[in-house]
Amino acid sequence: MSSFTLDELAATIRTRSAGDAAASYTKALLDKGLTGTARKFGEEALELVIASVEGEPAAITSEAADALYHLLVVLESAGVPLAAVMAELERRTVQSGHAEKASRPA
């Protein structure tokens, strides 16, 4: 099992955001702005949904990795630290999912 973390991936994305778009796929994505990175994340999320419906574990693994990477690129593009998302998830775990969802503003 890998010890690689999403924090490490977010740090790599942050570092590559200062790079050259000709040499860095991450930088090229970030140069498309929030709309472009969000659109690419949407494509990757859909590919994960399709792989999940098809049920092939290797494809699901690959597409999940793509979706996580592209989600972190969206967060970087939006200036939202992964730590903020993790804090929100932690806040939500103090109650049941049903109760948390019901507490959201309409």
Order of alpha helices (4+ residues) and beta strands (2+ residues): alpha-alpha-alpha-alpha-alpha-alpha
